[in-house]
Amino acid sequence: MSTPSAALSGTDTHVFWSANEGGGWMHLLPPTAGKRLLCIDPAGAAAWMLAREAREVVRLHAPPTWPELAQVEAGRALASISLASLLEGATAFGFEPFDGIVAHDPRGSSLHRGALPLLRALLEAADRLLSPDGFVYLGLRNAGSLQAWRQRLGRSSAEPSAPLPRHEVQALMRLLRPTRVRSWPCLVDQGRVVEVLTDRGYRATKNRERLAERAKERLYGRRGAPLFAPVKALLALRGESAGPALDVLVQRTGVLRAAAGDPPPVLKQCLVFSGHKAIVSAGPPGRDDRDVVAVLAGDALSIRGRSIEAPQLDALSRIPSVSARVPRRLDEFAFGQARCFVLERIPGVTLDVPVPPLERVTDGALAFLLQLHRDTARSTSLDEAGYEHHVEPLLQAALRRNPDFEATLARADIRLRASLAGRSWPTVFQHGDCKIENVIYEPGSGRVLSVIDWEHARPRGLPLLDLHYLLVYNRIVRCAHWTDAIDELVVRQQWSRADEARLRRYRAELQLDPALEPALRLLFLVHHVGCRIHLHRDPPLRAKVGAMLANLVEGLPPR
């Protein structure tokens, strides 16, 4: 059997970048701001994320493989210590106890049967190591999950790397003499927690028509989730310590829509994304019509996007024909180092694969766009001032992200000015990211209930771009690469009959001059590479996009 220290030696850089890249699991901890934490984390990822808020994070027996972690979040202390040194220091006069012990290892690379001696030593010393109101959090590979059983085939369950058995974990938790114990089953994707399951079990909110999603609902239902979910998160609380931050969030957001006499709100769903981001649904038990959605944005890019979206939602709420199908903004506040944006929840599902309702949902999304664009259309002259206001900013945004396209974009500027001079077009309330994944629909009927994610919106944006996003992403959903989808639909104009009919309907209802469409197709791609995506350092991809831009520029009709 390996020694306690050996059980946690080594570093797994893959774990650092993938298993813990989504930090939403940290909301299962009590609030960590100003706390001193002990972290079992050889790869350094969990410690790095905890150091964003905690006063001090000490990693247990972690070699200094990541020296830059000590400087993370300016002034946050992040040190390493061995088990022997830790236990010896805990008996010394003046030892400062920890507010919590955190071990998040959904892959089971550290927290496995071989780590039992270490965990037992820690929890047996809890009275010395932990404050009276301290906590212990374990994010473990679930020994009863299907994944764990598959890994056991041909291997002994007594091997040091086998998952921790449930009875062993329960015995360890009793060593802490906790006053409360909380447990959450979790779903993972390549080791990263993607959803924290509630008491209701798994509820499909995407591609619900797929057999795989219905099977997950059965497997990870109310009874099956604790048994079969691949990861189990356990939180043991001592004394009067505060409960998990997620409970605080649920209570705060739940009261925003609660009516008199409603029972206390409960957690209904918690989706975890990369970049310390989570989406939490909460509301009164037994009914879903007063639920709220809290978007927790922890990284600067996500916070910026949600902050941009907020005034757009307020503006949409004042457009009667679409206001009921756009989520209403309810609140915004700081939540630790994250920013919380609270919206009303519109029930329904989304899709990102070619499930049967795809065509119906596409037509419903088109109807929504037509209603929004008709009601907000304003004829705008493309004189010098109009061009500088509506077109020039898109070219500049594309140039900032793609300086190697400078020559092509400069030629685009010249050709667009010549092509558009003296014309006018309708400016509309542009969504800016109207892909099918941002459409919420009713399962079964395919009726569109809402359109979400308005961070790229412009109240006086360009026509036709939203339709192109909708139809391009329909092809991406059908497994086309995005460059191929744009090349076929936008550059070479290989439209299906259904898409041609949609274009004709849009053109007729907006009274859009077909002569403007070559310029708008070019501006669609300019918008895509300037406002939506980063091409990064991918020479073949950049070459293909540059060629598509050049083709669209040369396709502009002379005036």
C-alpha positions as CSV (number, residue, x, y, z in Angstrom):
1,M,0.0,0.0,0.0
2,S,1.3,3.5,-0.8
3,T,2.1,5.9,2.0
4,P,-0.2,8.9,2.5
5,S,2.3,11.3,0.9
6,A,2.9,9.1,-2.1
7,A,-0.8,8.8,-2.7
8,L,-0.9,12.5,-3.7
9,S,2.4,12.9,-5.4
10,G,2.9,14.0,-9.0
11,T,1.3,16.5,-11.3
12,D,-1.2,16.0,-14.1
13,T,-1.2,19.0,-16.4
14,H,-4.2,17.7,-18.3
15,V,-6.2,17.8,-15.0
16,F,-5.0,21.4,-14.5
17,W,-6.4,22.6,-17.8
18,S,-9.5,20.4,-18.2
19,A,-10.9,18.8,-15.1
20,N,-11.1,22.0,-13.1
21,E,-11.5,24.6,-15.9
22,G,-15.2,25.0,-14.9
23,G,-15.3,26.5,-11.4
24,G,-19.0,26.3,-10.8
25,W,-18.4,23.4,-8.3
26,M,-16.9,26.0,-5.9
27,H,-20.4,27.3,-5.2
28,L,-21.0,24.1,-3.3
29,L,-18.6,25.4,-0.7
30,P,-19.5,27.8,2.0
31,P,-18.5,31.4,1.0
32,T,-14.7,31.4,0.8
33,A,-13.9,35.1,0.9
34,G,-11.4,35.9,3.6
35,K,-11.0,32.2,4.5
36,R,-7.9,30.1,5.1
37,L,-8.2,26.8,3.2
38,L,-6.2,23.5,3.0
39,C,-6.5,22.1,-0.6
40,I,-5.6,18.5,-1.6
41,D,-4.7,19.3,-5.2
42,P,-1.4,18.0,-6.8
43,A,-2.2,19.6,-10.2
44,G,-2.8,23.0,-8.7
45,A,-6.0,23.8,-10.6
46,A,-8.5,23.8,-7.7
47,A,-6.0,25.7,-5.5
48,W,-5.6,28.3,-8.3
49,M,-9.4,28.8,-8.5
50,L,-9.8,29.0,-4.7
51,A,-7.1,31.6,-4.5
52,R,-9.4,34.0,-6.5
53,E,-11.4,34.6,-3.3
54,A,-9.8,32.9,-0.3
55,R,-7.3,34.8,2.0
56,E,-4.9,31.9,1.9
57,V,-4.7,28.5,0.2
58,V,-2.3,25.8,1.3
59,R,-1.8,22.9,-1.0
60,L,-1.0,19.6,0.7
61,H,2.1,17.8,-0.6
62,A,2.2,19.5,-4.0
63,P,5.6,19.9,-5.6
64,P,6.2,23.5,-6.7
65,T,5.5,22.7,-10.3
66,W,3.4,25.8,-10.9
67,P,5.5,28.6,-9.3
68,E,3.3,31.2,-10.9
69,L,0.4,30.2,-8.7
70,A,2.0,32.0,-5.8
71,Q,1.5,35.3,-7.6
72,V,-2.1,34.7,-8.7
73,E,-4.6,37.4,-7.8
74,A,-2.0,39.8,-6.5
75,G,-1.4,39.3,-2.8
76,R,-3.2,35.9,-2.4
77,A,-0.9,33.6,-0.6
78,L,-0.6,30.1,-2.1
79,A,1.8,27.7,-0.4
80,S,2.6,24.0,-0.2
81,I,3.1,21.7,2.8
82,S,3.6,18.0,3.5
83,L,1.3,15.9,5.7
84,A,4.0,15.4,8.3
85,S,4.8,19.1,8.5
86,L,1.1,19.9,8.6
87,L,0.3,17.6,11.5
88,E,3.4,18.6,13.4
89,G,2.5,22.3,13.0
90,A,-1.0,21.7,14.1
91,T,0.3,20.7,17.6
92,A,2.4,23.9,17.9
93,F,1.4,26.9,19.9
94,G,0.0,29.6,17.7
95,F,-1.1,27.4,14.8
96,E,-3.9,29.1,12.9
97,P,-6.6,26.5,12.0
98,F,-8.1,26.2,8.6
99,D,-11.6,27.3,7.8
100,G,-12.0,24.4,5.4
101,I,-10.4,21.4,3.7
102,V,-11.1,21.1,0.0
103,A,-10.4,18.2,-2.3
104,H,-12.0,18.3,-5.7
105,D,-10.9,15.5,-8.0
106,P,-13.7,14.3,-10.3
107,R,-11.2,12.1,-12.3
108,G,-10.1,10.2,-9.2
109,S,-6.4,10.8,-10.0
110,S,-5.7,11.6,-6.4
111,L,-8.8,10.8,-4.3
112,H,-8.9,7.1,-4.7
113,R,-8.5,4.0,-2.4
114,G,-4.7,4.8,-2.1
115,A,-5.5,8.1,-0.5
116,L,-7.5,6.6,2.4
117,P,-4.5,6.9,4.9
118,L,-4.1,10.5,4.1
119,L,-7.8,11.4,4.4
120,R,-8.0,9.4,7.6
121,A,-5.0,11.2,9.1
122,L,-6.5,14.6,8.2
123,L,-9.9,14.0,9.6
124,E,-8.7,12.3,12.7
125,A,-6.7,15.6,13.3
126,A,-9.7,17.7,12.4
127,D,-10.1,19.2,15.9
128,R,-6.5,20.5,15.6
129,L,-6.6,21.4,11.9
130,L,-10.1,22.9,11.5
131,S,-11.8,25.8,13.2
132,P,-14.9,24.9,15.3
133,D,-17.1,26.1,12.4
134,G,-14.9,24.6,9.6
135,F,-16.0,22.4,6.7
136,V,-14.7,19.5,4.6
137,Y,-15.5,19.2,0.9
138,L,-14.8,16.1,-1.2
139,G,-15.5,16.0,-5.0
140,L,-15.1,12.3,-5.6
141,R,-15.4,9.8,-8.4
142,N,-18.5,7.8,-7.5
143,A,-17.7,4.2,-6.9
144,G,-21.2,3.1,-8.0
145,S,-21.2,4.9,-11.3
146,L,-21.3,3.1,-14.6
147,Q,-18.0,4.6,-15.5
148,A,-16.4,3.2,-12.3
149,W,-17.8,-0.2,-13.0
150,R,-16.5,-0.2,-16.5
151,Q,-13.0,0.7,-15.2
152,R,-13.2,-2.2,-12.8
153,L,-13.6,-4.8,-15.5
154,G,-10.5,-6.9,-15.5
155,R,-9.1,-5.0,-12.5
156,S,-9.3,-5.5,-8.8
157,S,-11.5,-3.2,-6.8
158,A,-8.8,-3.4,-4.1
159,E,-6.2,-1.6,-6.3
160,P,-4.9,1.7,-4.8
161,S,-6.3,3.6,-7.8
162,A,-9.9,2.2,-7.4
163,P,-12.6,4.7,-6.3
164,L,-13.3,5.3,-2.7
165,P,-16.1,3.0,-1.6
166,R,-19.2,4.7,-0.2
167,H,-19.0,3.0,3.2
168,E,-15.3,4.2,3.5
169,V,-16.3,7.8,2.8
170,Q,-19.1,7.7,5.3
171,A,-16.8,6.4,7.9
172,L,-14.3,9.1,7.2
173,M,-17.0,11.8,7.4
174,R,-18.0,10.5,10.8
175,L,-14.5,11.2,12.1
176,L,-15.3,14.9,11.6
177,R,-18.3,14.7,13.9
178,P,-20.2,17.0,11.5
179,T,-23.4,18.8,12.4
180,R,-24.7,18.7,8.8
181,V,-23.7,16.7,5.7
182,R,-24.8,17.7,2.1
183,S,-24.4,15.5,-1.0
184,W,-24.8,16.3,-4.7
185,P,-24.5,13.9,-7.6
186,C,-22.6,15.5,-10.5
187,L,-22.3,14.9,-14.2
188,V,-19.0,15.3,-15.9
189,D,-17.5,15.7,-19.4
190,Q,-13.9,14.6,-19.7
191,G,-13.4,15.0,-16.0
192,R,-15.0,18.5,-15.8
193,V,-18.2,18.9,-13.8
194,V,-20.9,20.1,-16.2
195,E,-24.0,19.8,-14.0
196,V,-24.8,19.5,-10.3
197,L,-27.9,17.4,-10.0
198,T,-30.7,18.4,-7.7
199,D,-33.2,16.3,-5.7
200,R,-35.3,16.1,-8.9
201,G,-32.5,14.4,-10.8
202,Y,-31.6,15.1,-14.4
203,R,-33.9,17.0,-16.6
204,A,-33.0,17.4,-20.3
205,T,-33.0,21.0,-21.4
206,K,-31.2,20.5,-24.7
207,N,-32.0,18.0,-27.5
208,R,-34.8,16.5,-25.4
209,E,-36.1,14.5,-28.3
210,R,-32.9,12.3,-28.5
211,L,-33.1,8.8,-27.1
212,A,-29.8,9.4,-25.2
213,E,-31.4,12.4,-23.3
214,R,-34.5,10.4,-22.3
215,A,-32.2,7.6,-21.2
216,K,-30.2,10.0,-19.0
217,E,-33.4,11.2,-17.4
218,R,-34.2,7.7,-16.4
219,L,-30.8,6.7,-15.3
220,Y,-30.1,9.9,-13.4
221,G,-33.6,10.5,-12.1
222,R,-34.5,11.2,-8.4
223,R,-33.4,7.7,-7.2
224,G,-30.8,6.9,-9.8
225,A,-28.7,10.0,-9.6
226,P,-27.1,9.4,-6.2
227,L,-26.2,5.8,-7.2
228,F,-25.0,6.2,-10.8
229,A,-23.8,9.7,-11.4
230,P,-20.1,9.7,-12.2
231,V,-19.1,12.1,-9.4
232,K,-20.4,12.8,-5.9
233,A,-19.7,16.0,-4.1
234,L,-19.9,15.9,-0.3
235,L,-19.8,18.8,2.1
236,A,-19.5,18.2,5.9
237,L,-20.2,21.2,8.1
238,R,-19.1,21.6,11.7
239,G,-20.7,23.8,14.4
240,E,-22.7,26.7,13.1
241,S,-20.7,27.1,9.8
242,A,-22.6,28.7,6.9
243,G,-24.1,26.4,4.4
244,P,-23.0,26.2,0.7
245,A,-22.9,29.4,-1.2
246,L,-25.4,27.9,-3.7
247,D,-28.0,27.9,-0.9
248,V,-27.4,31.6,-0.3
249,L,-27.8,32.3,-4.0
250,V,-31.0,30.2,-4.2
251,Q,-32.6,32.1,-1.3
252,R,-31.6,35.5,-2.6
253,T,-32.8,34.9,-6.2
254,G,-35.9,32.8,-5.2
255,V,-37.6,35.7,-3.4
256,L,-37.6,37.8,-6.6
257,R,-40.5,36.0,-8.1
258,A,-42.1,34.4,-5.1
259,A,-45.7,35.2,-4.3
260,A,-47.2,35.4,-0.8
261,G,-47.6,32.0,0.7
262,D,-45.0,30.3,-1.5
263,P,-42.7,27.8,0.3
264,P,-39.0,28.6,0.4
265,P,-37.3,28.3,-3.1
266,V,-35.3,25.2,-4.0
267,L,-32.5,24.6,-6.4
268,K,-33.8,23.1,-9.7
269,Q,-30.8,23.1,-11.9
270,C,-27.1,24.0,-11.8
271,L,-25.2,23.9,-15.1
272,V,-21.4,24.5,-14.9
273,F,-19.3,26.0,-17.7
274,S,-15.7,26.8,-18.3
275,G,-14.3,30.0,-17.0
276,H,-15.9,30.0,-13.5
277,K,-19.4,30.3,-14.9
278,A,-22.6,28.6,-13.8
279,I,-26.3,28.9,-14.6
280,V,-28.6,28.2,-11.7
281,S,-32.4,27.8,-11.8
282,A,-34.4,28.2,-8.6
283,G,-38.0,28.6,-7.6
284,P,-40.8,27.3,-5.4
285,P,-41.1,23.5,-5.3
286,G,-44.0,21.9,-7.2
287,R,-44.3,24.6,-9.9
288,D,-42.1,26.2,-12.5
289,D,-43.9,29.3,-13.6
290,R,-42.2,31.6,-11.0
291,D,-38.6,30.2,-11.5
292,V,-35.6,32.5,-12.0
293,V,-32.3,31.9,-13.7
294,A,-29.1,33.2,-12.1
295,V,-26.1,33.5,-14.5
296,L,-22.9,33.5,-12.5
297,A,-20.1,35.0,-14.5
298,G,-16.7,34.8,-13.0
299,D,-14.3,35.7,-15.8
300,A,-14.0,39.2,-17.3
301,L,-15.3,38.2,-20.8
302,S,-18.5,36.6,-19.4
303,I,-19.1,39.5,-17.1
304,R,-18.7,42.0,-20.0
305,G,-21.0,40.0,-22.2
306,R,-23.8,39.8,-19.6
307,S,-23.3,43.5,-18.7
308,I,-23.8,44.4,-22.4
309,E,-26.9,42.2,-22.6
310,A,-28.6,43.9,-19.6
311,P,-29.7,47.2,-21.3
312,Q,-30.6,45.3,-24.5
313,L,-33.1,43.2,-22.5
314,D,-34.5,46.3,-20.9
315,A,-35.0,47.8,-24.4
316,L,-36.7,44.6,-25.7
317,S,-39.1,44.6,-22.8
318,R,-40.5,47.8,-24.2
319,I,-41.3,46.3,-27.6
320,P,-44.8,44.9,-27.1
321,S,-44.8,42.3,-29.9
322,V,-41.7,40.4,-28.6
323,S,-41.4,41.4,-24.9
324,A,-43.2,38.2,-23.7
325,R,-40.7,36.0,-25.6
326,V,-37.5,37.7,-24.2
327,P,-36.4,36.9,-20.6
328,R,-37.0,39.8,-18.2
329,R,-34.0,41.1,-16.2
330,L,-34.8,41.0,-12.5
331,D,-31.6,41.8,-10.6
332,E,-27.8,42.1,-10.7
333,F,-25.3,41.8,-7.8
334,A,-21.9,40.7,-6.8
335,F,-21.6,37.1,-5.5
336,G,-18.1,36.6,-4.2
337,Q,-15.7,37.4,-7.1
338,A,-18.5,36.5,-9.6
339,R,-21.2,38.8,-10.9
340,C,-24.7,37.4,-10.8
341,F,-27.3,38.4,-13.4
342,V,-30.8,37.2,-12.5
343,L,-33.5,36.7,-15.2
344,E,-36.9,35.2,-15.3
345,R,-36.9,31.7,-16.5
346,I,-38.9,30.8,-19.6
347,P,-39.5,27.1,-19.6
348,G,-38.6,25.1,-22.6
349,V,-35.6,23.4,-24.3
350,T,-32.9,24.2,-26.8
351,L,-31.2,22.1,-29.5
352,D,-27.7,21.9,-31.0
353,V,-28.1,18.6,-33.0
354,P,-30.5,17.8,-35.9
355,V,-33.5,16.6,-33.8
356,P,-36.9,16.3,-35.6
357,P,-38.2,19.8,-34.5
358,L,-35.3,21.6,-36.2
359,E,-37.2,22.8,-39.2
360,R,-40.3,23.9,-37.1
361,V,-38.0,25.7,-34.7
362,T,-36.2,27.4,-37.5
363,D,-39.5,28.7,-39.0
364,G,-40.6,29.9,-35.6
365,A,-37.3,31.7,-35.1
366,L,-37.7,33.3,-38.5
367,A,-41.2,34.5,-37.5
368,F,-39.8,36.0,-34.3
369,L,-37.0,37.8,-36.3
370,L,-39.5,39.1,-38.8
371,Q,-41.8,40.5,-36.0
372,L,-38.8,42.1,-34.3
373,H,-37.3,43.5,-37.5
374,R,-40.6,44.8,-38.8
375,D,-41.5,46.6,-35.6
376,T,-38.1,48.2,-35.3
377,A,-37.2,48.9,-38.9
378,R,-36.1,52.5,-39.7
379,S,-35.1,53.6,-43.2
380,T,-31.5,54.8,-42.9
381,S,-29.6,56.7,-45.5
382,L,-26.1,55.4,-46.4
383,D,-24.6,58.8,-46.8
384,E,-21.2,59.5,-45.3
385,A,-22.6,59.8,-41.8
386,G,-24.7,56.7,-42.1
387,Y,-21.8,54.7,-43.5
388,E,-19.5,55.9,-40.7
389,H,-22.1,54.9,-38.0
390,H,-23.3,51.6,-39.3
391,V,-20.6,50.1,-41.5
392,E,-17.2,51.5,-40.5
393,P,-17.3,50.2,-36.9
394,L,-17.7,46.6,-38.2
395,L,-14.7,46.9,-40.4
396,Q,-12.6,48.4,-37.6
397,A,-13.7,45.6,-35.2
398,A,-12.7,42.9,-37.7
399,L,-9.3,44.7,-38.3
400,R,-8.6,44.8,-34.5
401,R,-9.0,41.1,-34.2
402,N,-7.4,40.2,-37.6
403,P,-4.6,42.7,-38.5
404,D,-3.4,40.3,-41.2
405,F,-6.7,40.9,-43.1
406,E,-5.8,44.7,-43.3
407,A,-5.4,44.8,-47.1
408,T,-8.6,42.8,-47.7
409,L,-10.6,45.0,-45.3
410,A,-9.2,48.2,-46.8
411,R,-10.4,47.0,-50.2
412,A,-13.7,46.1,-48.7
413,D,-14.0,49.6,-47.3
414,I,-13.4,51.1,-50.8
415,R,-15.8,48.8,-52.6
416,L,-18.5,49.1,-49.9
417,R,-18.5,52.9,-50.0
418,A,-18.8,52.8,-53.8
419,S,-21.5,50.1,-53.8
420,L,-23.7,51.7,-51.0
421,A,-23.3,55.4,-51.9
422,G,-26.7,57.1,-52.3
423,R,-28.6,54.0,-51.1
424,S,-30.7,53.4,-48.0
425,W,-31.6,50.3,-46.0
426,P,-33.7,49.5,-43.0
427,T,-31.8,49.4,-39.7
428,V,-33.4,46.9,-37.3
429,F,-33.0,45.6,-33.7
430,Q,-30.3,43.1,-34.5
431,H,-29.7,40.0,-32.3
432,G,-26.2,39.5,-33.5
433,D,-25.9,35.9,-32.6
434,C,-29.2,34.4,-33.8
435,K,-28.1,30.8,-34.0
436,I,-30.6,28.0,-33.4
437,E,-28.9,27.1,-30.0
438,N,-30.2,30.5,-28.7
439,V,-33.9,29.6,-29.4
440,I,-36.0,28.1,-26.6
441,Y,-38.9,26.0,-27.8
442,E,-41.7,23.9,-26.4
443,P,-41.0,20.1,-26.5
444,G,-43.4,18.3,-28.8
445,S,-44.9,21.2,-30.6
446,G,-41.7,22.9,-31.6
447,R,-43.3,26.3,-30.8
448,V,-40.7,29.0,-30.2
449,L,-41.1,30.4,-26.7
450,S,-38.1,32.7,-26.4
451,V,-34.8,33.9,-27.9
452,I,-31.9,34.3,-25.5
453,D,-28.3,35.5,-25.3
454,W,-28.5,39.2,-26.5
455,E,-24.9,40.3,-25.7
456,H,-24.2,41.0,-29.4
457,A,-27.4,42.9,-30.0
458,R,-27.6,46.4,-31.6
459,P,-30.8,48.4,-31.4
460,R,-30.0,49.9,-34.8
461,G,-28.2,47.0,-36.5
462,L,-28.1,45.7,-40.0
463,P,-30.8,43.7,-41.7
464,L,-30.4,40.2,-43.1
465,L,-27.4,39.3,-40.8
466,D,-29.6,37.6,-38.2
467,L,-31.2,35.4,-40.9
468,H,-27.8,34.4,-42.2
469,Y,-26.7,33.4,-38.6
470,L,-29.9,31.4,-38.2
471,L,-29.4,29.5,-41.5
472,V,-25.6,29.1,-41.3
473,Y,-25.9,27.6,-37.8
474,N,-28.6,25.2,-39.0
475,R,-25.9,23.8,-41.3
476,I,-23.4,23.7,-38.4
477,V,-26.0,21.8,-36.3
478,R,-26.0,19.2,-39.2
479,C,-22.3,18.7,-38.6
480,A,-20.9,21.1,-41.2
481,H,-17.8,23.1,-40.2
482,W,-18.6,26.8,-39.8
483,T,-16.3,27.8,-42.6
484,D,-17.9,25.3,-45.0
485,A,-21.4,26.5,-43.9
486,I,-20.5,30.1,-44.6
487,D,-18.8,29.3,-47.9
488,E,-21.8,27.3,-49.1
489,L,-24.6,29.7,-48.0
490,V,-23.0,33.1,-48.0
491,V,-20.2,33.0,-50.5
492,R,-21.4,30.5,-53.1
493,Q,-25.1,31.0,-52.3
494,Q,-26.0,27.3,-52.4
495,W,-29.4,27.6,-50.8
496,S,-31.8,24.8,-50.1
497,R,-35.4,25.3,-51.3
498,A,-36.6,25.8,-47.8
499,D,-33.9,28.4,-47.1
500,E,-34.6,30.2,-50.4
501,A,-38.2,30.5,-49.4
502,R,-37.1,31.9,-46.0
503,L,-34.9,34.5,-47.7
504,R,-37.7,35.5,-50.1
505,R,-40.1,35.9,-47.1
506,Y,-37.6,38.0,-45.2
507,R,-36.8,40.2,-48.3
508,A,-40.5,40.8,-49.0
509,E,-41.6,41.6,-45.4
510,L,-38.6,44.0,-44.9
511,Q,-38.9,45.4,-48.4
512,L,-35.2,44.8,-48.8
513,D,-33.7,45.8,-52.1
514,P,-31.9,42.6,-53.5
515,A,-29.1,44.9,-54.8
516,L,-28.0,45.4,-51.2
517,E,-27.6,41.8,-50.4
518,P,-24.0,41.3,-51.7
519,A,-22.9,44.1,-49.3
520,L,-24.8,42.5,-46.4
521,R,-23.4,39.1,-47.1
522,L,-19.9,40.6,-46.9
523,L,-20.8,42.4,-43.7
524,F,-22.1,39.2,-42.2
525,L,-18.7,37.6,-42.4
526,V,-17.0,40.9,-41.3
527,H,-19.3,40.9,-38.2
528,H,-18.6,37.2,-37.6
529,V,-14.8,37.6,-37.4
530,G,-14.9,41.0,-35.8
531,C,-17.6,40.6,-33.1
532,R,-18.3,37.0,-32.5
533,I,-15.2,34.7,-32.9
534,H,-11.5,34.8,-32.5
535,L,-9.6,32.9,-35.2
536,H,-6.4,32.7,-33.1
537,R,-3.2,31.2,-34.7
538,D,-4.5,28.7,-37.2
539,P,-2.9,29.4,-40.6
540,P,-5.1,27.1,-42.7
541,L,-8.3,28.5,-41.1
542,R,-7.2,32.1,-41.4
543,A,-6.3,31.5,-45.1
544,K,-9.7,30.1,-45.8
545,V,-11.5,32.9,-44.1
546,G,-9.3,35.5,-45.8
547,A,-10.2,33.9,-49.2
548,M,-13.9,34.0,-48.4
549,L,-13.6,37.7,-47.5
550,A,-11.8,38.4,-50.7
551,N,-14.4,36.6,-52.8
552,L,-17.2,38.5,-51.2
553,V,-15.4,41.8,-51.7
554,E,-14.8,41.1,-55.4
555,G,-18.5,40.0,-55.7
556,L,-19.7,43.5,-54.8
557,P,-21.4,45.0,-57.9
558,P,-19.8,48.2,-59.2
559,R,-21.8,51.5,-59.2
